[in-house]
Every structure is written in structure tokens, then in C-alpha cells.
């Protein structure tokens, strides 16, 4: 029962272990029932099954980027409007546009090009300042109430989706690494195969050895076939 478990694919290792456990706990072979290695193998397999397909990151990066883009656009639209309006001194409320534009200057005209965290901090302060009663009136005078509400809403949505991403990524990083779990599973599985091989001439163990050895051969053939396909594709 010779096999290099390190060369077995992630999925095939899971399949081999699962089938080995199924045979060993089926009740067909009394010598395997409640074998001390069974509990250990079952535990390592459960750990491996939980992490071997896990993603390193949450996959929410595109959603976060899209939300950031939307709030950037909302910010830029108001900034551009105020910058243009304040320069036309003949139009009504041009001074309101000037006052509001200076608030944008205070918190950064390039705010939309900052890092996520820096932009979020500055946007929060900008919105708080614009929400002061005097500034809310100036926003209304310039018919920007809807645009301002949209910018605020898009900023709040970004904060929500960014928090979801942060929490999801943190949860993934707290899980045991697949590589360390795999090493533990390989060690226990190898020990189990070694015992079966050592006892294969003993009558009560022969059939169990034969059946599990077929599982090992299948996993080995799968590894060989995969290696051949990779070489042919190079």
C-alpha cells in the first residue's frame, strides 16, 4: 500500500480519506471497528474538509470597489458644480456656492483619490460639516439637496459593504491554514495505511487491507493521470 500522499491532489486526498473512513466504519471488518486511529483520522478529516476549499479572501473586493466608485462620482459631481457656480457672480446664491466649495477645500478636493480608510474618515467629517443647519440651507438654495442626500447614502453604503468585507476576511484568516491541516491528515492517514500493510497477512485483516488498497490505487492512478496531463499540456 505505497502512495506519496503529498502528490495527491487536494480533492483526491479528501476523497481517499472519506472512502477509507466509510470502509473502516462500515462494520464489515470488526478489527477496524473503534480502532484508536479512527477517531484521530475522523477529526483531522473534518478539519481538512472545512478548510481545503476555503478562499483566502471574502471575494467582496469588487463590491467594495464599485461602492467606492459610486461615492467618488457623487462627491465629484457636487464639487464640480460648486466650483463652476461660485465663479459666476451674476447668478443667485453664488456666495453659497463659494462657502460650500471652501468646505470641500477644507476636507480635501482630492478626497476621492485617497485610500479607502482616509477617504472614509474625511468624507464623514465633510458630511457632518455640510449637515450643519446653515449649510443645509445653502445646499437647498442651490437645489443640491437630492445630490447631497445621494452622496451621503452612497458613502454610508460603502461603509457597510467595507465592514462586511473586513469581517469576512478576518473570519477566514482565523481559520486554520489548509496546509497545516493537510499535514496532520496525511500523517494520520499514512499511519493507518502502515498498520494495514503490516497486518495484511493476518486473516482478520486481509479483506480490509485488500479493499482499502484498491482505494489507494485509485488515488495513485488519479495522481499519475493528472501529472501526465500537465506534462502534455506544457
C-alpha positions as CSV (number, residue, x, y, z in Angstrom):
1,X,0.0,0.0,0.0
2,X,2.5,2.6,-1.2
3,X,1.4,6.1,-2.1
4,X,3.0,9.5,-1.8
5,X,0.2,11.5,-0.2
6,X,2.0,14.8,-0.9
7,X,1.5,14.2,-4.6
8,X,-2.2,13.5,-4.3
9,X,-4.4,16.5,-5.2
10,X,-6.4,18.3,-2.6
11,X,-9.7,16.9,-3.7
12,X,-8.4,13.4,-4.2
13,X,-6.9,13.4,-0.7
14,X,-10.3,14.3,0.7
15,X,-12.0,11.6,-1.4
16,X,-9.4,8.9,-0.4
17,X,-9.8,9.8,3.3
18,X,-13.6,9.8,3.1
19,X,-13.8,6.5,1.4
20,X,-11.2,5.0,3.8
21,X,-13.4,6.1,6.7
22,X,-16.5,4.7,5.1
23,X,-15.0,1.3,4.6
24,X,-13.3,1.2,8.1
25,X,-16.5,2.2,9.9
26,X,-18.9,0.1,7.8
27,X,-18.9,-2.8,10.3
28,X,-17.7,-5.3,7.7
29,X,-14.3,-5.6,9.4
30,X,-14.6,-6.0,13.2
31,X,-10.8,-5.4,13.6
32,X,-11.2,-1.9,12.3
33,X,-14.2,-1.1,14.5
34,X,-13.3,1.5,17.1
35,X,-9.7,1.4,16.1
36,X,-7.8,4.1,18.0
37,X,-6.7,5.8,14.8
38,X,-10.3,6.1,13.6
39,X,-11.2,9.0,16.0
40,X,-8.0,10.8,15.1
41,X,-8.5,10.3,11.4
42,X,-12.1,11.4,11.6
43,X,-11.1,14.6,13.5
44,X,-8.4,15.5,11.0
45,X,-10.6,14.8,8.1
46,X,-13.4,17.1,9.5
47,X,-10.8,19.9,9.9
48,X,-9.5,19.3,6.4
49,X,-12.9,19.2,4.8
50,X,-13.7,22.6,6.5
51,X,-10.7,24.4,5.1
52,X,-9.4,22.8,2.0
53,X,-11.7,24.7,-0.3
54,X,-11.9,27.9,1.7
55,X,-11.0,31.2,0.0
56,X,-8.1,33.3,1.2
57,X,-10.3,36.4,0.9
58,X,-14.0,37.1,1.0
59,X,-14.5,37.9,-2.7
60,X,-16.2,41.2,-1.8
61,X,-13.4,43.3,-3.3
62,X,-15.3,44.1,-6.5
63,X,-18.4,45.1,-4.5
64,X,-16.2,47.4,-2.3
65,X,-14.5,48.9,-5.4
66,X,-17.9,49.6,-7.1
67,X,-19.3,51.2,-3.9
68,X,-16.2,53.4,-3.7
69,X,-16.5,54.4,-7.3
70,X,-20.2,55.4,-6.8
71,X,-19.4,57.6,-3.8
72,X,-16.4,59.1,-5.7
73,X,-18.7,60.1,-8.6
74,X,-21.3,61.6,-6.2
75,X,-18.6,63.6,-4.5
76,X,-17.0,64.8,-7.7
77,X,-20.3,65.9,-9.2
78,X,-21.1,68.2,-6.3
79,X,-17.6,69.5,-6.2
80,X,-17.6,70.3,-9.9
81,X,-21.0,72.0,-9.6
82,X,-19.9,74.3,-6.7
83,X,-16.6,75.1,-8.4
84,X,-18.4,76.3,-11.6
85,X,-21.3,78.0,-9.9
86,X,-19.2,80.0,-7.5
87,X,-17.3,81.7,-10.4
88,X,-20.5,83.2,-11.9
89,X,-21.0,86.1,-9.6
90,X,-24.1,87.2,-11.5
91,X,-26.2,84.2,-10.6
92,X,-28.3,83.9,-7.4
93,X,-26.7,82.4,-4.3
94,X,-23.2,82.3,-5.8
95,X,-21.8,83.1,-2.4
96,X,-23.5,80.0,-1.0
97,X,-21.6,78.0,-3.7
98,X,-18.3,79.7,-2.7
99,X,-18.9,78.9,1.0
100,X,-19.7,75.3,0.4
101,X,-16.8,74.9,-2.0
102,X,-14.4,76.1,0.7
103,X,-15.7,73.3,2.9
104,X,-14.7,70.9,0.2
105,X,-11.3,72.5,0.1
106,X,-11.0,72.2,3.9
107,X,-11.5,68.4,3.8
108,X,-9.7,67.8,0.5
109,X,-10.5,68.3,-3.1
110,X,-8.6,65.1,-3.9
111,X,-10.6,63.2,-1.3
112,X,-11.9,60.8,-4.0
113,X,-8.3,59.7,-4.7
114,X,-7.4,58.9,-1.1
115,X,-7.1,55.3,0.3
116,X,-10.4,53.7,1.5
117,X,-9.7,54.4,5.1
118,X,-8.5,58.0,4.6
119,X,-11.4,58.9,2.3
120,X,-13.9,57.4,4.7
121,X,-12.6,59.5,7.6
122,X,-12.6,62.7,5.6
123,X,-16.0,62.0,4.0
124,X,-17.5,61.5,7.4
125,X,-16.2,64.9,8.5
126,X,-17.2,66.6,5.3
127,X,-20.8,65.3,5.6
128,X,-21.0,66.3,9.2
129,X,-20.0,69.8,8.3
130,X,-22.4,70.0,5.4
131,X,-25.2,68.9,7.7
132,X,-25.0,71.9,9.9
133,X,-28.2,73.9,9.6
134,X,-26.6,76.9,7.9
135,X,-25.0,74.7,5.3
136,X,-28.1,72.6,4.8
137,X,-29.9,75.9,3.9
138,X,-27.2,76.8,1.4
139,X,-27.4,73.4,-0.2
140,X,-31.2,73.9,-0.5
141,X,-30.7,77.3,-2.0
142,X,-28.6,75.8,-4.8
143,X,-31.1,72.9,-5.3
144,X,-28.4,70.4,-4.3
145,X,-30.4,68.6,-1.5
146,X,-31.1,65.5,-3.6
147,X,-27.5,65.3,-4.8
148,X,-26.2,65.7,-1.2
149,X,-28.5,63.0,0.1
150,X,-27.3,60.7,-2.7
151,X,-23.6,61.3,-1.8
152,X,-24.4,60.6,1.9
153,X,-26.3,57.4,1.0
154,X,-23.5,56.1,-1.2
155,X,-20.9,56.9,1.4
156,X,-22.9,55.0,4.1
157,X,-23.4,52.1,1.7
158,X,-19.6,52.0,1.1
159,X,-19.0,51.9,4.9
160,X,-21.5,49.0,5.2
161,X,-20.0,46.9,2.4
162,X,-16.4,47.6,3.5
163,X,-17.2,46.5,7.1
164,X,-18.7,43.3,5.7
165,X,-15.5,42.6,3.7
166,X,-13.4,43.3,6.8
167,X,-15.3,41.0,9.0
168,X,-15.4,38.2,6.3
169,X,-11.7,38.4,5.7
170,X,-10.9,38.4,9.4
171,X,-13.0,35.3,9.8
172,X,-11.2,33.5,7.0
173,X,-7.8,34.3,8.4
174,X,-8.8,32.9,11.8
175,X,-9.4,29.5,10.3
176,X,-6.5,27.0,10.4
177,X,-4.4,27.1,7.2
178,X,-5.2,24.3,4.8
179,X,-1.6,23.3,4.5
180,X,-1.1,22.7,8.3
181,X,-4.4,20.7,8.5
182,X,-3.4,18.7,5.4
183,X,0.0,17.7,7.0
184,X,-1.9,16.4,10.1
185,X,-4.3,14.4,7.9
186,X,-1.5,12.9,5.8
187,X,0.4,11.8,8.9
188,X,-2.6,10.1,10.4
189,X,-3.7,8.5,7.1
190,X,-0.1,7.2,6.5
191,X,0.0,5.7,9.9
192,X,-3.3,3.9,9.3
193,X,-2.1,2.6,5.9
194,X,1.1,1.4,7.5
195,X,-0.8,-0.6,10.1
196,X,-3.0,-2.2,7.4
197,X,0.1,-3.1,5.4
198,X,1.8,-4.6,8.5
199,X,-1.2,-6.8,9.3
200,X,-2.2,-7.8,5.8
201,X,-1.2,-11.4,6.2
202,X,-3.3,-11.8,9.3
203,X,-6.7,-13.4,8.3
204,X,-8.9,-10.9,10.1
205,X,-7.2,-8.1,8.3
206,X,-6.7,-9.4,4.8
207,X,-10.0,-8.3,3.3
208,X,-9.9,-4.9,4.9
209,X,-6.4,-4.4,3.5
210,X,-7.5,-5.5,0.0
211,X,-10.4,-3.2,-0.1
212,X,-8.6,-0.1,1.2
213,X,-5.6,-0.9,-1.0
214,X,-7.9,-0.5,-4.0
215,X,-8.9,2.9,-2.8
216,X,-5.2,3.8,-2.5
217,X,-4.5,2.5,-6.1
218,X,-7.4,4.7,-7.4
219,X,-5.9,7.8,-5.8
220,X,-2.4,6.9,-7.0
221,X,-3.7,6.4,-10.6
222,X,-5.5,9.7,-10.4
223,X,-2.3,11.5,-9.4
224,X,-0.4,9.8,-12.2
225,X,-3.0,10.7,-14.8
226,X,-3.0,14.4,-13.6
227,X,0.8,14.6,-13.8
228,X,0.7,13.2,-17.4
229,X,-2.0,15.6,-18.5
230,X,0.1,18.5,-17.1
231,X,3.2,17.4,-18.9
232,X,1.3,17.0,-22.2
233,X,-0.1,20.5,-21.8
234,X,3.3,22.1,-21.3
